[in-house]
């Protein structure tokens, strides 16, 4: 099952909002959770922090303890990630 939690229509992904994506990693075929956060308030408008952790993680406490890979990307890469996860569902 794939779950993508998105902000309400017409609202932006703000620094206090996290996009949580649950799906399958196409490379490893195991459950993965991604969190996407805006970096606008950190002086990098139009950029996002994408963190990826193995497993279907829904608990904030578990997320904080998970080993995560992180990268900074633009909106185009965020949209590509969401499309990829939805297509692989």
C-alpha positions in Angstrom: 0.0 0.0 0.0 1.2 3.5 -0.8 0.2 6.5 1.3 1.0 10.1 0.4 -0.1 12.7 2.8 -0.3 16.1 1.0 -1.2 19.6 2.2 -4.8 20.7 1.4 -5.4 21.9 -2.2 -4.1 25.4 -2.7 -1.7 25.4 0.3 2.0 25.2 0.1 4.4 22.8 1.8 5.5 25.1 4.6 8.5 24.7 7.0 6.2 23.3 9.7 4.6 20.8 7.3 6.1 17.4 6.4 5.0 15.4 3.4 5.1 11.7 4.4 5.3 9.1 1.7 5.1 5.4 2.2 5.9 3.0 -0.6 8.3 0.5 -2.0 11.9 1.3 -2.9 12.2 0.4 -6.7 15.8 -0.6 -6.3 15.5 -2.9 -3.3 11.7 -3.8 -3.4 11.4 -3.2 0.4 9.1 -0.8 2.2 10.4 2.7 2.6 9.3 5.9 4.2 10.2 9.3 2.8 9.7 12.7 4.6 9.8 15.9 2.6 10.2 19.3 4.4 10.5 22.8 3.0 13.8 24.7 3.6 12.3 28.1 2.8 12.8 29.3 6.4 16.4 28.2 6.3 17.2 30.7 3.6 16.9 28.3 0.7 13.6 29.2 -1.0 12.2 26.5 -3.4 14.3 23.7 -1.9 13.3 20.7 0.1 14.9 18.2 2.4 14.0 14.7 1.4 14.8 12.0 4.1 14.5 8.3 3.3 14.4 5.4 5.8 13.9 1.7 5.3 10.6 0.4 6.6 7.0 1.5 6.8 7.5 4.0 9.6 4.4 5.8 10.9 5.5 6.6 14.5 7.3 10.0 15.0 9.3 8.4 17.8 10.5 5.6 15.5 11.2 8.1 12.7 13.5 10.0 15.0 15.5 6.8 15.8 15.6 5.5 12.2 18.8 5.7 10.1 17.9 8.1 7.3 19.5 9.2 4.0 19.0 12.8 3.3 19.3 15.1 0.3 18.3 18.6 -0.7 16.3 18.9 -3.9 14.0 21.2 -5.8 10.3 21.0 -6.4 10.8 19.0 -9.7 12.5 16.2 -7.8 9.9 16.1 -5.1 7.1 15.8 -7.7 9.1 13.1 -9.5 9.4 11.1 -6.2 5.7 11.4 -5.6 4.9 10.3 -9.1 7.4 7.4 -8.9 5.9 6.1 -5.6 2.3 6.3 -6.9 3.2 4.6 -10.2 5.0 1.7 -8.3 2.0 1.2 -6.1 
